[in-house]
Amino acid sequence: MKIRPWVVLLILLTIFPGCSQVKEYADIAKDGAVSKAYLDCLEKWTRDRTVYSQFETRAHITATYKSGEFDRSYLDEYSRIYGLTAEETRQKIEAVGGRGGDFTEFFFYAYTPEKDSNDFARSNSIWKVFITDGTGEKRYPVEIREIEDVTPVVETLFPYVKKYYGKFYSLTFPLMSPLFEDQKATLVFTGVLGKVELSWGGAG
């Protein structure tokens, strides 16, 4: 049985970038905890938006697309921080099945002022989540899963995650063809609080 790629990250661990987060990313890199190369890659594959109503925040969502480039950068950074050899890294990947390659995946972090509204993983959530591609076709998730164990490692490698304010999720879709990174596509979160559209195009 193939293990989904997000399991690799969750086992190793045990996504607000944009203009407002650039300084925070730079400060983390300056402290030496995380490399600039990793943070640059994280920023490249991350999008964020805020929904406002009468100048009040209704929802803020930040999502990182788990491209092949991002996964490699993450694993390289984890290995660097923990001093893993190439063989140890390979063994960790193999132990959980490696990249299955069967899914289009994201990590996303959501903040809503009312905690009951931050219910993306519930079957009767107030939110609908889907992807639209360049043709307008919609694709719906296979799974939305809350990552409840937000460790210091998670908060360091995903600086937009603030566990006392919002929730961190894994989001999985059927594999897109062409690959998500090779086409213009939009990840949509929509509900009574508003709509968040996060777009990637071509090579990120």
C-alpha positions as CSV (number, residue, x, y, z in Angstrom):
1,M,0.0,0.0,0.0
2,K,1.4,3.4,-0.9
3,I,1.7,5.9,1.9
4,R,0.6,9.4,0.9
5,P,3.5,12.0,0.6
6,W,2.2,14.1,3.5
7,V,2.9,11.2,5.8
8,V,6.6,11.7,5.1
9,L,6.5,15.2,6.4
10,L,4.2,14.4,9.4
11,I,6.5,11.6,10.6
12,L,9.6,13.8,10.1
13,L,7.9,16.7,11.9
14,T,6.9,14.3,14.9
15,I,1.2,26.8,5.7
16,F,1.3,34.1,6.6
17,P,3.8,34.5,3.7
18,G,3.4,37.5,1.4
19,C,4.4,41.1,2.0
20,S,3.5,41.0,5.7
21,Q,5.6,37.9,6.3
22,V,8.8,38.6,4.3
23,K,10.5,40.3,7.3
24,E,9.6,37.4,9.6
25,Y,11.1,34.9,7.1
26,A,14.2,37.0,6.9
27,D,14.5,37.2,10.7
28,I,14.2,33.4,10.9
29,A,16.9,33.0,8.3
30,K,19.1,35.5,10.1
31,D,18.8,33.5,13.3
32,G,20.3,30.5,11.5
33,A,17.5,28.1,12.4
34,V,16.3,27.8,8.8
35,S,18.2,28.5,5.6
36,K,17.3,31.2,3.2
37,A,17.2,28.7,0.4
38,Y,14.4,26.8,2.1
39,L,12.5,29.9,3.0
40,D,12.7,31.2,-0.5
41,C,11.3,27.9,-1.8
42,L,8.5,27.9,0.8
43,E,7.6,31.5,-0.2
44,K,7.6,30.5,-3.9
45,W,5.0,27.8,-3.4
46,T,2.9,29.6,-0.8
47,R,-0.1,31.9,-1.3
48,D,-2.2,33.8,1.2
49,R,-5.4,35.9,1.3
50,T,-7.6,37.6,3.9
51,V,-11.3,38.1,3.7
52,Y,-12.6,41.4,5.3
53,S,-16.0,42.7,6.1
54,Q,-16.3,46.3,7.2
55,F,-12.5,46.3,7.9
56,E,-12.8,43.3,10.2
57,T,-11.1,40.0,9.3
58,R,-13.5,37.2,8.5
59,A,-10.9,34.6,7.5
60,H,-7.2,34.3,6.6
61,I,-5.9,31.4,4.8
62,T,-2.3,30.5,3.8
63,A,-1.6,27.5,1.6
64,T,1.6,25.8,0.5
65,Y,1.5,23.6,-2.6
66,K,3.6,20.5,-2.1
67,S,5.4,20.6,-5.4
68,G,8.3,18.2,-6.0
69,E,10.6,21.1,-5.7
70,F,9.2,22.0,-2.3
71,D,9.3,18.5,-1.0
72,R,12.9,18.1,-1.9
73,S,13.7,21.5,-0.3
74,Y,11.9,20.5,2.9
75,L,13.7,17.1,3.2
76,D,17.0,18.8,2.5
77,E,16.4,21.4,5.2
78,Y,15.2,18.8,7.7
79,S,18.3,16.7,7.0
80,R,20.6,19.8,7.4
81,I,19.0,20.8,10.7
82,Y,19.2,17.4,12.2
83,G,22.6,16.4,10.6
84,L,21.2,13.4,8.8
85,T,23.5,11.7,6.3
86,A,22.2,11.0,2.8
87,E,21.7,7.3,3.7
88,E,19.7,8.3,6.8
89,T,17.5,10.6,4.8
90,R,17.0,7.8,2.2
91,Q,16.1,5.3,4.9
92,K,13.5,7.7,6.4
93,I,11.9,8.3,3.0
94,E,11.8,4.5,2.3
95,A,10.4,3.7,5.8
96,V,7.2,5.6,5.0
97,G,6.9,4.7,1.3
98,G,8.5,7.7,-0.3
99,R,6.5,10.0,-2.7
100,G,3.5,8.1,-3.9
101,G,3.0,10.5,-6.7
102,D,-0.7,9.8,-6.8
103,F,-2.0,13.1,-5.3
104,T,-2.0,16.9,-5.6
105,E,-1.3,18.1,-2.0
106,F,-1.2,21.2,0.0
107,F,-0.7,22.3,3.6
108,F,-2.9,25.2,4.7
109,Y,-3.3,27.3,7.8
110,A,-6.6,29.0,8.5
111,Y,-7.6,31.7,11.0
112,T,-11.1,32.7,11.7
113,P,-12.2,35.0,14.6
114,E,-14.9,32.5,15.6
115,K,-13.3,29.2,16.2
116,D,-16.4,27.3,15.3
117,S,-16.0,28.6,11.8
118,N,-12.6,27.0,11.5
119,D,-14.1,23.6,10.7
120,F,-12.6,22.7,7.3
121,A,-12.0,19.0,8.3
122,R,-15.6,18.4,9.3
123,S,-17.9,16.5,6.9
124,N,-20.5,19.2,7.4
125,S,-18.1,22.1,7.3
126,I,-19.4,25.6,6.4
127,W,-16.6,25.7,3.8
128,K,-16.4,24.2,0.4
129,V,-12.9,23.6,-1.0
130,F,-12.0,22.8,-4.6
131,I,-9.5,23.4,-7.4
132,T,-10.3,25.0,-10.7
133,D,-7.9,24.6,-13.6
134,G,-7.4,26.6,-16.8
135,T,-10.5,25.1,-18.4
136,G,-12.7,25.9,-15.4
137,E,-13.1,22.2,-14.4
138,K,-13.5,21.7,-10.6
139,R,-11.8,19.1,-8.6
140,Y,-12.8,18.3,-5.0
141,P,-10.6,17.0,-2.2
142,V,-10.0,13.4,-1.4
143,E,-9.3,14.4,2.2
144,I,-9.0,17.5,4.4
145,R,-7.2,16.5,7.6
146,E,-6.4,18.7,10.6
147,I,-2.8,18.4,11.8
148,E,-3.4,18.6,15.6
149,D,0.2,18.1,16.8
150,V,1.7,21.5,15.9
151,T,5.3,21.1,17.2
152,P,8.1,23.7,17.4
153,V,9.5,22.0,14.3
154,V,6.3,22.7,12.4
155,E,6.2,26.3,13.6
156,T,9.9,26.8,12.5
157,L,9.6,25.2,9.1
158,F,6.2,26.8,8.4
159,P,6.5,30.2,10.1
160,Y,2.9,31.2,9.2
161,V,1.5,28.6,11.5
162,K,0.4,30.0,14.9
163,K,-1.1,27.2,16.8
164,Y,-2.9,29.3,19.4
165,Y,-4.7,31.4,16.8
166,G,-5.7,29.1,13.9
167,K,-5.5,25.5,12.6
168,F,-3.1,23.7,10.3
169,Y,-4.4,21.2,7.7
170,S,-3.4,18.7,5.1
171,L,-5.4,18.9,1.9
172,T,-5.3,16.2,-0.7
173,F,-6.8,16.0,-4.3
174,P,-6.5,13.4,-7.0
175,L,-3.4,13.9,-9.1
176,M,-3.9,16.6,-11.7
177,S,-2.7,16.1,-15.3
178,P,-0.8,18.1,-16.4
179,L,0.7,18.5,-12.9
180,F,-0.5,21.4,-10.8
181,E,2.8,23.3,-11.2
182,D,2.6,23.0,-14.9
183,Q,-0.7,24.8,-15.4
184,K,-2.6,27.8,-14.2
185,A,-4.9,26.7,-11.4
186,T,-6.7,28.2,-8.4
187,L,-7.4,26.7,-5.0
188,V,-10.8,28.0,-3.8
189,F,-12.2,28.1,-0.2
190,T,-15.8,29.5,-0.2
191,G,-18.6,29.8,2.4
192,V,-20.8,32.2,4.2
193,L,-17.8,34.1,5.5
194,G,-16.6,34.8,2.0
195,K,-14.3,33.4,-0.7
196,V,-10.5,32.9,-0.7
197,E,-8.9,32.2,-4.1
198,L,-5.2,31.3,-4.2
199,S,-3.7,31.0,-7.7
200,W,-0.6,29.4,-9.0
201,G,0.5,29.6,-12.7
202,G,3.0,27.6,-14.7
203,A,6.2,27.0,-12.7
204,G,4.8,28.6,-9.5
